[in-house]
Amino acid sequence: MRHRVEGRTLGREADHRKALLNNLVKSLIINGRITTTHTKALESRKLAERLITYGKKGDVHNQRLIYAVLRNRDLVKKFVSEVVPKFDDRKGGYTRVLKKGFRKGDNAPLSILEWSYYELDEIESSSEKEKKTKE
């Protein structure tokens, strides 16, 4: 029975799943936008939004909690100094998940996970550029 068991297993054991989600969040911080499967995007969104909440509190304890996920001091500094201040006026909804289509090989549903301060016009223009480069 799965009573009160939260989260998706993603077909992986706990350590592998934790490492996968940590790496997805690292990529999100570095690039600002990532493309992954829809279920991975939904799971990594939870972790990313929790890290933003830690960063908004700003004390040493919460920075150490961020470091426990990111495992890179330079990345923690970048996250706290560049990404977190953009969400000072928001109380939630720091990320956005947009459905992109299906992966060519296995037809898995793909999604774009990005910070919510990105403008939707940028997404449309970047998707048009991708289509032109593929042709």
Secondary structure by P-SEA (a helix, b strand, c coil): cccccccccccccaaaaaaaaaaaaaaaaacccccccaaaaaaaaaaaaaaaaaaaaccaaaaaaaaaccccaaaaaaaaccccccccccccccbbbbbcccccccccbbbbbbcccccaaaaaaaaaaaaaaac
